[in-house]
């Protein structure tokens, strides 16, 4: 494993009010833009910022991003601006005018520097927005920091003014060697890429391969075992290092916000994840947290440094269209649990179960026949982050289908090379060749074919470019797996082989409506279901079935009937009562639960072991600071 020799970083954990990670000497270059972030009014979800910037001429433009990398939707962060004004450094008011939804122009004629004061409302608890309250603050760069577009490549500095009862802050930004809660960045991209958390935080530092890492728990309140979680993360980090064969950072932060939120977002030297207050105490929920951390950490290589070419230089104001998000997110989703298995944090059975869930999600989504993976990536700006009641009928997720295709590709490469190569080799070679320039979809296909030793174009056309049914035969026969509960049709000439390319739907005795409801209100309708045949619509309120008032869940009422029964639904639609005839169909079974063959061959057992078994023990070192609240 190639390792960057930064061993001395592991010795520099600072205590008390300074962050427990290495401190780098400040750059001699004065920052072009400085920010003072006042957190005095967090109880009302407000922060006040004072920005000092260098003027660019008679007028100087200011810009606030409209979206944040990793989350492909126009978030329109300017909507959270509560007030905005400009002044000279000695306090004289300056004229400021809004010229676009996210741009302002300041009259800076004759000035070298000027001041901008603005206030932000921060009450959206997500990994891509800002949230502050009396206990802690979570600040992301894009929705927080105005900048001067011409000075985005210049140094920036951030100073936090903390409430008296708050004691620590954490971020991947470079800390000041002299002042607590002061951070510097080489450019604006680094500011956007480095979320900041503050409050009474808990720090759990650990080392892997001589590199410093820290788990920062926000809102822990005695509900998490931070020490054990850090040990688990150390195993996970080691497994990822082994996959990639290189370490591209000097230090890394896992920023873990514990409360009622969810989700994660990747950054160069950190990730921000959110989880429920009781997640640690529930095995399945804690495993999902580890999976989330694994996903975001894999992005340290895939997306943050190995980028699709359109993302090499960020355009924070406009949509950036690309057709390779299935590589960026789908391949990452595939590895999130594979890395957990190789780290020994989940069993091979649990890995296969998680993969089954992805396959079931894909195969039970009608939209898979309407939208290809390539189209799903391209349309993310208008579809993925804007789901509606008809989404499952018209689109497919590049996360779930991308993960399944990555599994099929991994198995195919292993099969073609007799187990000598895998998708691991593809990702390493991609990183080696394209981390500086970014890649095109054709580059990925070319590298995959090179590693496999054969042309994979037909595979990519079928799985990525078109909406063909996925062919699982080769992967399942290679690993000795099958789909539990499904017929096993023989392939001519070999009765032991299975064919799962064509969807097979055994007859079920359980009646099915094909509509999701909440409090008897229809929320979505599955295409080609009894609900669509009857004309049931989203927002219909189901009042009665066969003149019996519906109380409780609609599903429980449907279960009282038989497949083929014709019934009358009384629904309220737009204030009118209407009757709809419904004929129940058999409920589609879960036909996609993976299991290993009862008698796999020794060769198949060895293949599964090489794919998913625990990797080498992590090179961990004891933490130098067992954190407590200061």
KOLNU-491141 format. One line per 10 residues: number of its first residue (from 0); their letters; for each residue x, y, z of C-alpha. Coordinates in pm, 1 decimal. Example, Ala and Ser with C-alpha at 12.3 -4.5 7.8 and 13.67 -1.06 7.14 Angstrom:
<recs>
0) as) 1230.0,-450.0,780.0 | 1367.0,-106.0,714.0 $
</recs>
This chain:
<recs>
0) xxxxxxxxxx) 0.0,0.0,0.0 | 130.9,338.8,-97.8 | 117.7,565.7,202.7 | 181.0,939.4,230.0 | 446.5,992.0,501.6 | 271.1,1223.9,742.0 | 340.2,1025.7,1058.4 | 404.1,1331.9,1273.6 | 39.7,1437.8,1243.3 | -66.7,1159.5,1474.4 $
10) xxxxxxxxxx) 128.7,1311.1,1763.8 | -33.6,1653.8,1763.5 | -371.7,1614.1,1931.5 | -447.6,1939.9,2114.2 | -661.8,1954.2,2427.3 | -914.3,2194.5,2581.4 | -1058.3,2453.8,2342.4 | -836.4,2365.8,2049.0 | -944.0,2088.0,1813.4 | -781.2,1745.2,1874.6 $
20) xxxxxxxxxx) -614.5,1713.8,1536.9 | -290.2,1831.2,1377.5 | -221.5,2202.0,1351.5 | -51.9,2340.5,1042.2 | 132.6,2669.9,1043.6 | -64.4,2958.8,898.2 | 13.1,3068.7,545.5 | 196.6,3401.0,520.5 | -49.8,3513.6,256.6 | -320.3,3734.6,402.0 $
30) xxxxxxxxxx) -672.4,3613.6,324.5 | -857.8,3809.8,59.2 | -1185.6,3742.9,238.9 | -1249.3,3695.8,610.7 | -1570.0,3597.4,786.9 | -1672.4,3650.0,1146.6 | -1959.8,3416.1,1232.1 | -2149.9,3532.7,1540.5 | -2347.7,3252.0,1706.0 | -2505.6,3464.9,1979.8 $
40) xxxxxxxxxx) -2864.8,3421.8,1852.9 | -2864.6,3050.1,1779.4 | -3156.2,2995.4,2016.0 | -3369.1,3166.6,1751.3 | -3193.0,2982.6,1464.9 | -3005.6,3288.8,1339.7 | -2639.3,3352.3,1271.5 | -2485.8,3691.9,1197.0 | -2190.8,3719.1,959.1 | -1945.7,4001.2,904.5 $
50) xxxxxxxxxx) -1747.7,3960.5,582.8 | -1441.8,4170.0,499.4 | -1341.4,4155.4,133.9 | -1106.6,4316.9,-114.9 | -1273.7,4547.2,-367.6 | -1234.9,4466.2,-737.4 | -1303.6,4809.5,-889.0 | -1580.8,5065.8,-904.7 | -1824.3,4789.1,-818.8 | -1770.5,4450.0,-658.7 $
60) xxxxxxxxxx) -2003.4,4156.2,-705.1 | -2096.6,3907.5,-433.7 | -2217.8,3552.8,-496.4 | -2384.8,3286.9,-282.9 | -2402.4,2933.4,-430.5 | -2736.2,2793.9,-543.1 | -2642.7,2428.9,-478.7 | -2379.8,2224.3,-302.0 | -2159.2,1952.4,-457.8 | -2283.5,1601.5,-389.0 $
70) xxxxxxxxxx) -2649.6,1704.3,-380.5 | -2774.0,1774.0,-730.4 | -3065.8,2010.9,-683.7 | -3090.0,2389.0,-696.9 | -3136.2,2469.8,-327.6 | -3155.5,2849.0,-374.3 | -2966.0,2923.3,-53.1 | -3020.6,3298.9,-93.5 | -3376.9,3242.6,28.8 | -3240.8,3215.9,384.1 $
80) xxxxxxxxxx) -3082.3,3560.7,379.8 | -3266.7,3770.9,637.8 | -3077.7,4097.3,589.0 | -2779.9,4223.1,388.1 | -2589.0,4554.3,399.2 | -2247.2,4690.3,307.3 | -2019.1,4952.6,458.2 | -1666.4,5086.3,448.7 | -1411.4,4955.6,700.4 | -1479.3,5265.4,912.9 $
90) xxxxxxxxxx) -1854.0,5213.7,911.7 | -1989.0,5436.3,634.4 | -2285.3,5280.2,447.0 | -2232.3,5160.8,89.3 | -2490.3,5111.6,-182.5 | -2569.8,4745.1,-246.2 | -2807.4,4616.7,-512.4 | -2936.6,4268.7,-592.1 | -2868.6,4185.5,-957.7 | -2957.9,3813.0,-969.8 $
100) xxxxxxxxxx) -3126.4,3562.9,-744.5 | -2790.7,3489.1,-578.9 | -2574.5,3790.6,-670.9 | -2536.9,4143.0,-536.3 | -2335.7,4444.4,-650.3 | -2164.0,4678.1,-404.5 | -2051.1,5030.9,-494.2 | -1682.0,5009.1,-395.9 | -1536.3,5297.7,-601.9 | -1206.8,5415.5,-452.9 $
110) xxxxxxxxxx) -1202.8,5146.5,-181.8 | -942.2,4882.4,-114.1 | -1159.1,4681.5,126.4 | -1520.8,4684.4,237.0 | -1750.4,4513.2,487.1 | -2067.0,4310.6,426.2 | -2303.3,4230.4,713.0 | -2569.5,3966.9,668.2 | -2792.8,3741.4,875.0 | -2901.9,3388.0,790.9 $
120) xxxxxxxxxx) -3194.3,3182.8,915.2 | -3069.0,2830.7,988.9 | -3335.6,2577.5,1073.9 | -3313.4,2311.1,802.6 | -3156.1,2001.6,956.8 | -2983.7,1828.9,668.1 | -2628.5,1758.3,556.1 | -2651.5,2018.7,278.5 | -2808.9,2310.4,469.9 | -2762.5,2494.2,801.8 $
130) xxxxxxxxxx) -2910.6,2418.4,1140.5 | -2842.8,2599.6,1467.2 | -3012.1,2591.2,1805.9 | -2921.6,2645.5,2169.7 | -2717.8,2321.8,2178.9 | -2509.4,2316.7,1863.0 | -2450.6,2451.6,1513.9 | -2411.5,2267.4,1184.5 | -2286.9,2499.4,909.1 | -2223.6,2403.7,547.7 $
140) xxxxxxxxxx) -2011.1,2624.3,325.7 | -2237.9,2676.8,25.1 | -2544.1,2806.8,214.8 | -2331.0,3015.4,455.5 | -2049.8,3206.3,291.4 | -2084.0,3482.4,35.3 | -1776.3,3533.7,-180.9 | -1636.2,3759.3,-450.9 | -1634.1,3550.6,-772.2 | -1304.2,3697.9,-892.5 $
150) xxxxxxxxxx) -1138.2,3602.2,-562.3 | -1255.5,3243.8,-526.5 | -899.5,3116.4,-575.3 | -764.6,3340.9,-296.9 | -728.8,3248.2,72.7 | -1035.4,3276.8,297.8 | -1054.7,3283.1,677.7 | -1339.3,3198.5,917.1 | -1365.8,3304.2,1281.9 | -1641.1,3164.4,1504.3 $
160) xxxxxxxxxx) -1773.6,3374.2,1793.1 | -1903.9,3103.7,2023.7 | -2171.4,3131.5,2293.1 | -2012.3,3123.6,2642.3 | -2143.0,2775.0,2721.6 | -2009.4,2624.0,2398.0 | -1656.3,2496.3,2417.9 | -1542.1,2340.4,2093.2 | -1576.1,2344.5,1716.5 | -1461.2,2103.3,1448.7 $
170) xxxxxxxxxx) -1400.6,2117.2,1074.9 | -1151.2,1991.3,818.2 | -1042.6,2351.5,757.7 | -689.3,2435.4,869.5 | -696.9,2567.8,1230.3 | -506.9,2874.6,1341.3 | -194.0,2797.2,1541.5 | -264.1,3090.8,1772.1 | -640.7,3133.4,1811.6 | -916.6,2887.5,1891.9 $
180) xxxxxxxxxx) -1210.0,2860.3,1651.4 | -1025.0,3037.6,1369.9 | -980.7,2848.3,1043.6 | -820.9,2921.2,707.3 | -868.7,2788.1,355.7 | -656.0,2818.2,44.0 | -960.6,2902.1,-169.1 | -1338.1,2919.3,-171.1 | -1379.4,2558.7,-289.3 | -1214.0,2451.3,34.3 $
190) xxxxxxxxxx) -1460.1,2661.6,234.6 | -1755.3,2498.5,58.3 | -1597.9,2155.5,103.2 | -1554.9,2181.2,482.0 | -1866.6,2176.3,701.3 | -1829.3,2317.8,1052.4 | -1990.1,2189.6,1371.4 | -1978.1,2368.3,1706.0 | -2112.5,2323.2,2057.5 | -2022.0,2087.6,2340.1 $
200) xxxxxxxxxx) -1876.4,1823.2,2115.0 | -1717.4,1489.3,2194.4 | -1396.7,1391.2,2014.4 | -1273.0,1033.9,1961.8 | -939.9,1037.8,1776.8 | -783.7,726.7,1625.2 | -508.8,642.7,1381.9 | -497.3,406.6,1086.7 | -175.4,352.0,890.8 | -13.9,641.2,1076.9 $
210) xxxxxxxxxx) -282.3,887.4,963.9 | -494.9,1084.2,1211.8 | -873.2,1048.9,1210.1 | -1133.9,1171.1,1455.1 | -1499.1,1090.2,1519.4 | -1676.8,1406.9,1634.6 | -2011.4,1341.8,1800.9 | -2257.4,1631.1,1808.0 | -2548.4,1591.6,2052.3 | -2419.2,1268.0,2202.3 $
220) xxxxxxxxxx) -2584.5,1314.3,2545.6 | -2479.1,973.5,2673.3 | -2663.5,782.6,2401.7 | -2357.2,671.3,2204.2 | -2047.7,471.0,2286.9 | -1809.2,695.9,2100.0 | -1502.7,489.5,2183.4 | -1649.6,172.4,2031.9 | -1782.3,359.3,1730.4 | -1432.9,499.2,1669.2 $
230) xxxxxxxxxx) -1287.6,147.7,1687.8 | -1541.4,28.7,1431.1 | -1457.9,323.5,1206.7 | -1088.3,233.2,1232.1 | -1164.8,-112.7,1093.6 | -1375.5,42.5,820.6 | -1105.5,293.7,724.0 | -847.8,14.8,698.1 | -1076.3,-183.7,466.3 | -1120.2,119.2,238.2 $
240) xxxxxxxxxx) -745.5,181.4,234.6 | -695.6,-175.2,119.2 | -949.5,-134.3,-162.3 | -787.6,181.0,-297.4 | -424.2,112.8,-214.9 | -351.1,478.3,-141.5 | -432.1,744.8,118.8 | -505.6,1084.9,-37.0 | -546.4,1292.9,281.0 | -339.4,1402.7,579.8 $
250) xxxxxxxxxx) -620.8,1381.4,834.3 | -992.6,1299.6,829.1 | -1301.6,1398.0,1029.0 | -1621.9,1196.9,1071.3 | -1870.3,1467.8,1178.9 | -2163.9,1280.0,1331.9 | -2475.7,1480.0,1424.1 | -2697.1,1278.1,1657.9 | -3061.6,1381.4,1676.0 | -3359.2,1330.7,1449.5 $
260) xxxxxxxxxx) -3205.4,1382.9,1105.8 | -3053.1,1147.3,852.8 | -2832.6,1130.9,546.8 | -2471.0,1204.3,467.7 | -2255.7,1420.5,243.3 | -1898.6,1361.4,135.1 | -1603.8,1602.4,141.4 | -1231.7,1583.5,64.8 | -1111.4,1537.9,421.9 | -1434.3,1489.7,614.7 $
270) xxxxxxxxxx) -1790.3,1372.0,592.0 | -2104.6,1500.9,758.7 | -2357.6,1238.2,863.1 | -2680.4,1263.1,1059.4 | -2848.8,986.8,1253.5 | -3121.1,920.6,1509.4 | -3066.4,971.4,1879.0 | -3103.3,601.6,1958.7 | -2930.1,455.6,1655.5 | -2632.5,321.7,1847.3 $
280) xxxxxxxxxx) -2852.1,114.0,2077.4 | -3025.0,-69.2,1793.6 | -2811.8,-320.5,1602.0 | -2980.8,-272.0,1264.3 | -2986.9,108.4,1291.7 | -2624.7,123.6,1402.3 | -2530.8,-100.6,1111.2 | -2708.2,144.6,879.2 | -2504.0,425.2,1035.0 | -2183.8,233.4,964.5 $
290) xxxxxxxxxx) -2305.4,176.8,609.1 | -2370.7,550.2,571.1 | -2025.4,635.8,706.0 | -1875.7,378.6,469.6 | -2058.7,529.9,171.9 | -1940.7,883.2,244.1 | -1585.6,769.9,318.4 | -1562.2,580.1,-12.3 | -1643.1,912.8,-177.9 | -1308.4,1040.7,-46.0 $
300) xxxxxxxxxx) -1170.4,873.3,-356.3 | -1471.4,820.2,-583.7 | -1629.3,1165.8,-651.0 | -1418.1,1396.9,-438.3 | -1088.4,1321.0,-614.5 | -1188.8,1084.6,-893.6 | -1454.9,1307.2,-1048.9 | -1670.5,1295.7,-1358.4 | -1510.4,1551.9,-1586.5 | -1797.8,1805.5,-1569.3 $
310) xxxxxxxxxx) -1738.9,1825.5,-1191.3 | -1365.2,1892.9,-1201.6 | -1436.6,2265.2,-1168.2 | -1752.4,2344.6,-975.5 | -2011.1,2585.5,-1110.6 | -2202.3,2682.8,-797.8 | -2472.2,2874.3,-983.4 | -2586.7,2640.9,-1260.7 | -2682.6,2278.9,-1314.2 | -2394.6,2055.6,-1418.3 $
320) xxxxxxxxxx) -2522.0,1774.4,-1639.7 | -2349.0,1438.9,-1647.2 | -2429.8,1079.3,-1736.2 | -2201.9,900.7,-1491.4 | -2367.5,947.2,-1151.3 | -2430.9,572.4,-1149.9 | -2051.0,536.4,-1125.7 | -2016.5,812.1,-867.5 | -2306.6,700.7,-647.3 | -2405.6,349.9,-760.1 $
330) xxxxxxxxxx) -2056.2,201.5,-740.5 | -2014.4,374.8,-404.9 | -2342.4,223.6,-283.1 | -2216.9,-120.4,-385.2 | -1894.7,-79.7,-188.2 | -2052.2,70.5,123.6 | -2157.8,-270.9,251.7 | -1885.3,-470.0,78.5 | -1628.4,-268.2,276.6 | -1821.0,-337.8,599.0 $
340) xxxxxxxxxx) -1799.9,-709.8,529.2 | -1429.0,-693.4,450.3 | -1377.9,-499.2,772.3 | -1554.5,-773.4,968.1 | -1832.4,-539.1,1078.2 | -2110.1,-736.0,907.4 | -2129.3,-1100.1,802.5 | -2129.8,-1228.7,447.7 | -2493.9,-1323.6,501.9 | -2576.9,-964.3,598.0 $
350) xxxxxxxxxx) -2388.8,-838.5,291.4 | -2592.6,-1066.4,64.8 | -2911.7,-956.2,240.5 | -2832.4,-588.8,177.5 | -2757.4,-665.0,-186.8 | -3091.7,-846.0,-207.8 | -3268.2,-531.0,-91.2 | -3109.3,-330.5,-371.7 | -3208.2,-595.2,-627.4 | -3563.3,-609.0,-492.2 $
360) xxxxxxxxxx) -3588.1,-229.4,-504.2 | -3479.3,-223.6,-867.2 | -3686.3,-518.2,-985.2 | -4003.8,-396.9,-813.0 | -3977.4,-42.2,-950.6 | -4185.0,-6.1,-1270.3 | -3976.0,294.8,-1370.4 | -3681.6,66.5,-1449.8 | -3851.6,-1.6,-1783.8 | -3894.5,369.3,-1855.7 $
370) xxxxxxxxxx) -3560.6,524.7,-1757.5 | -3207.7,397.1,-1813.5 | -2919.7,443.9,-1570.4 | -2765.1,697.3,-1805.8 | -3089.3,894.3,-1821.1 | -3133.0,870.4,-1445.2 | -2793.1,1034.7,-1396.6 | -2862.7,1309.8,-1647.8 | -3207.2,1392.8,-1508.6 | -3106.1,1406.0,-1143.3 $
380) xxxxxxxxxx) -3155.2,1786.4,-1132.1 | -3524.7,1759.5,-1212.0 | -3625.0,1413.1,-1092.2 | -3419.8,1237.0,-824.7 | -3444.0,1503.6,-554.1 | -3801.3,1592.9,-646.4 | -3999.5,1272.2,-601.3 | -4375.3,1272.9,-639.3 | -4653.6,1018.2,-620.9 | -4574.9,888.4,-970.7 $
390) xxxxxxxxxx) -4195.6,871.5,-945.8 | -4166.6,495.6,-900.6 | -4358.5,446.9,-1225.3 | -4132.5,667.8,-1436.4 | -3778.5,662.7,-1300.7 | -3506.9,442.2,-1150.9 | -3251.4,535.0,-885.4 | -2889.4,552.6,-995.8 | -2803.4,459.0,-636.5 | -2987.4,125.4,-620.0 $
400) xxxxxxxxxx) -2961.8,16.7,-983.4 | -2606.9,148.9,-997.4 | -2516.4,-73.3,-701.1 | -2673.3,-379.5,-865.8 | -2496.4,-312.5,-1195.3 | -2168.7,-267.5,-1004.7 | -2219.8,-611.4,-848.6 | -2288.0,-766.6,-1189.2 | -1982.5,-590.4,-1334.3 | -1763.2,-705.4,-1045.4 $
410) xxxxxxxxxx) -1876.2,-1065.2,-1091.5 | -1824.9,-1044.0,-1467.4 | -1468.3,-917.2,-1436.4 | -1388.9,-1185.8,-1178.4 | -1535.9,-1452.3,-1406.1 | -1350.2,-1329.8,-1715.9 | -1015.7,-1317.2,-1532.9 | -1057.5,-1639.1,-1332.8 | -1067.8,-1435.8,-1013.4 | -741.4,-1252.2,-1079.5 $
420) xxxxxxxxxx) -904.0,-911.0,-1128.4 | -1211.9,-734.1,-993.8 | -1392.0,-402.4,-981.2 | -1135.4,-304.2,-716.3 | -871.5,-302.1,-989.4 | -1092.3,-89.4,-1213.7 | -1139.2,174.8,-944.5 | -769.4,182.9,-857.7 | -671.7,223.5,-1223.1 | -935.6,491.3,-1274.2 $
430) xxxxxxxxxx) -797.8,681.1,-973.4 | -443.2,652.7,-1101.6 | -528.5,783.0,-1447.8 | -807.6,1034.8,-1397.3 | -783.3,1190.9,-1051.3 | -635.6,1507.0,-1203.3 | -832.5,1540.5,-1527.2 | -1166.2,1380.7,-1440.8 | -1320.7,1105.6,-1650.4 | -1588.3,1052.5,-1912.1 $
440) xxxxxxxxxx) -1825.7,753.0,-1914.9 | -1626.7,612.7,-2207.9 | -1310.8,619.4,-1994.0 | -1473.1,400.5,-1731.2 | -1593.2,151.9,-1991.7 | -1250.6,141.2,-2151.8 | -1070.8,79.6,-1821.5 | -1322.1,-189.7,-1719.2 | -1268.7,-368.9,-2051.4 | -892.1,-337.9,-2011.7 $
450) xxxxxxxxxx) -899.4,-490.6,-1664.1 | -1139.0,-766.5,-1772.8 | -929.0,-850.8,-2074.7 | -1227.5,-835.1,-2308.7 | -1478.8,-595.1,-2462.7 | -1754.5,-504.1,-2212.8 | -1940.5,-265.0,-2442.0 | -2241.2,-496.2,-2481.3 | -2267.4,-524.0,-2101.9 | -2274.6,-144.9,-2056.7 $
460) xxxxxxxxxx) -2519.3,-90.1,-2341.7 | -2761.5,-338.4,-2186.6 | -2729.0,-234.0,-1821.4 | -2660.0,140.1,-1848.0 | -2776.0,274.7,-2184.5 | -3099.3,77.8,-2221.3 | -3379.9,-45.2,-1999.5 | -3323.7,-416.3,-2062.4 | -3401.3,-661.7,-1783.2 | -3083.3,-729.5,-1590.0 $
470) xxxxxxxxxx) -2923.7,-1069.6,-1645.4 | -2813.0,-1225.6,-1315.6 | -2708.1,-1565.2,-1452.4 | -2333.1,-1518.3,-1471.1 | -2299.7,-1349.9,-1130.7 | -2511.9,-1602.8,-944.1 | -2351.3,-1904.6,-1106.6 | -2005.7,-1761.5,-1038.1 | -2070.7,-1713.6,-665.7 | -2302.5,-2010.9,-616.1 $
480) xxxxxxxxxx) -2612.5,-1806.8,-528.4 | -2977.8,-1816.7,-621.2 | -3299.5,-1628.7,-559.6 | -3491.2,-1798.3,-281.3 | -3850.6,-1893.8,-363.4 | -3814.7,-1854.4,-738.6 | -3838.2,-2133.1,-995.5 | -3503.4,-2258.3,-1121.2 | -3547.9,-2309.3,-1494.1 | -3269.9,-2512.6,-1647.2 $
490) xxxxxxxxxx) -3050.9,-2380.4,-1924.1 | -3034.1,-2634.2,-2207.6 | -2731.4,-2856.6,-2164.7 | -2679.8,-2780.2,-1797.0 | -2958.7,-2847.3,-1548.2 | -2764.5,-2688.1,-1262.4 | -2750.4,-2343.3,-1418.2 | -3019.7,-2087.1,-1350.5 | -3173.7,-1818.7,-1567.3 | -3318.0,-1506.9,-1403.1 $
500) xxxxxxxxxx) -3320.9,-1261.2,-1689.2 | -3694.0,-1291.8,-1753.7 | -3921.8,-1182.0,-1471.4 | -4128.9,-1472.0,-1339.0 | -4428.1,-1402.6,-1117.4 | -4568.6,-1707.7,-936.7 | -4935.3,-1686.0,-845.8 | -4995.9,-1545.6,-496.1 | -5303.9,-1609.0,-283.8 | -5275.9,-1268.3,-113.6 $
510) xxxxxxxxxx) -5498.4,-993.5,-263.3 | -5329.8,-679.2,-386.1 | -5458.1,-327.7,-453.1 | -5142.6,-159.1,-580.5 | -5180.8,168.8,-393.4 | -5000.9,317.1,-95.2 | -5208.0,501.1,162.3 | -5160.9,715.8,470.1 | -5459.4,764.7,701.2 | -5675.3,621.3,421.4 $
520) xxxxxxxxxx) -5549.1,886.9,178.0 | -5394.1,745.4,-139.3 | -5034.2,866.4,-167.4 | -4922.8,676.3,-478.9 | -5051.8,422.5,-729.1 | -4846.6,147.5,-894.8 | -4873.2,134.3,-1272.4 | -5052.7,-171.7,-1417.3 | -5214.5,-254.0,-1082.5 | -5579.0,-302.3,-978.0 $
530) xxxxxxxxxx) -5571.0,56.2,-847.3 | -5475.5,199.6,-1186.5 | -5730.1,-22.0,-1364.3 | -6000.7,112.4,-1133.5 | -5887.8,474.1,-1175.0 | -5785.7,530.4,-813.9 | -5591.2,857.5,-785.6 | -5338.1,1005.4,-544.6 | -5514.6,1219.3,-280.7 | -5834.1,1009.0,-300.8 $
540) xxxxxxxxxx) -5973.1,938.9,44.9 | -6097.5,579.6,75.5 | -6415.2,595.1,284.6 | -6576.2,254.7,239.6 | -6538.0,-85.0,70.0 | -6863.3,-258.7,-27.6 | -7051.3,2.5,177.6 | -6854.8,-79.0,495.1 | -6677.2,221.8,645.5 | -6298.5,176.9,637.9 $
550) xxxxxxxxxx) -6134.2,222.5,976.1 | -5771.4,138.4,1033.6 | -5533.8,66.8,747.8 | -5661.2,7.0,396.4 | -5423.6,-290.0,362.3 | -5590.8,-464.9,654.5 | -5926.8,-427.7,479.2 | -5791.5,-554.5,149.6 | -5658.3,-863.9,328.2 | -6016.7,-961.9,420.3 $
560) xxxxxxxxxx) -6091.9,-1042.3,55.6 | -5971.9,-1298.5,-198.1 | -5773.2,-1267.9,-518.5 | -6023.6,-1201.3,-799.0 | -6291.4,-1049.0,-573.9 | -6474.6,-755.3,-731.7 | -6552.0,-486.0,-475.1 | -6682.6,-130.9,-467.3 | -6464.5,150.8,-331.9 | -6635.3,469.1,-210.8 $
570) xxxxxxxxxx) -6383.5,752.4,-227.6 | -6390.0,1126.6,-171.0 | -6218.5,1319.4,-449.8 | -6211.4,1697.0,-459.4 | -6510.8,1715.0,-225.6 | -6723.5,1469.8,-430.4 | -6814.5,1110.0,-350.4 | -6754.5,858.9,-628.9 | -6772.7,481.0,-661.0 | -6488.9,281.8,-820.4 $
580) xxxxxxxxxx) -6506.1,-91.4,-903.6 | -6187.6,-276.6,-801.5 | -6082.3,-634.4,-880.8 | -5802.0,-757.4,-655.4 | -5500.0,-920.4,-820.8 | -5239.5,-1151.0,-663.7 | -4981.8,-957.4,-464.2 | -4639.0,-968.6,-630.6 | -4400.3,-1176.2,-424.7 | -4050.9,-1078.1,-319.2 $
590) xxxxxxxxxx) -3874.5,-1293.3,-575.8 | -3533.1,-1139.3,-538.0 | -3401.2,-1258.3,-202.3 | -3049.9,-1385.5,-256.0 | -2922.3,-1693.1,-80.8 | -2625.5,-1920.2,-127.3 | -2675.2,-2259.2,-288.9 | -2727.3,-2546.9,-47.9 | -2426.2,-2725.7,-184.9 | -2191.0,-2472.0,-341.6 $
600) xxxxxxxxxx) -1871.1,-2606.8,-487.7 | -1539.6,-2548.4,-314.4 | -1451.6,-2312.4,-598.1 | -1767.4,-2108.5,-540.5 | -1696.4,-2091.7,-167.3 | -1347.7,-1962.3,-241.9 | -1490.0,-1699.4,-475.4 | -1729.6,-1569.2,-209.2 | -1444.8,-1560.0,42.5 | -1222.8,-1364.6,-197.2 $
610) xxxxxxxxxx) -1511.3,-1124.1,-263.9 | -1642.9,-1053.3,82.2 | -1427.6,-1203.0,354.5 | -1261.0,-1000.5,624.3 | -953.6,-812.5,507.3 | -623.5,-781.1,690.3 | -643.6,-646.1,1047.9 | -633.9,-265.4,1049.3 | -312.2,-89.7,1143.3 | -465.3,98.7,1432.0 $
620) xxxxxxxxxx) -297.3,283.0,1715.6 | -443.3,381.8,2052.9 | -620.8,713.5,2074.9 | -420.6,981.6,2253.1 | -724.9,1161.1,2394.6 | -1030.4,997.5,2545.8 | -1269.3,1286.1,2504.5 | -1485.2,1445.7,2769.5 | -1683.4,1765.9,2762.2 | -1461.3,2052.4,2868.0 $
</recs>
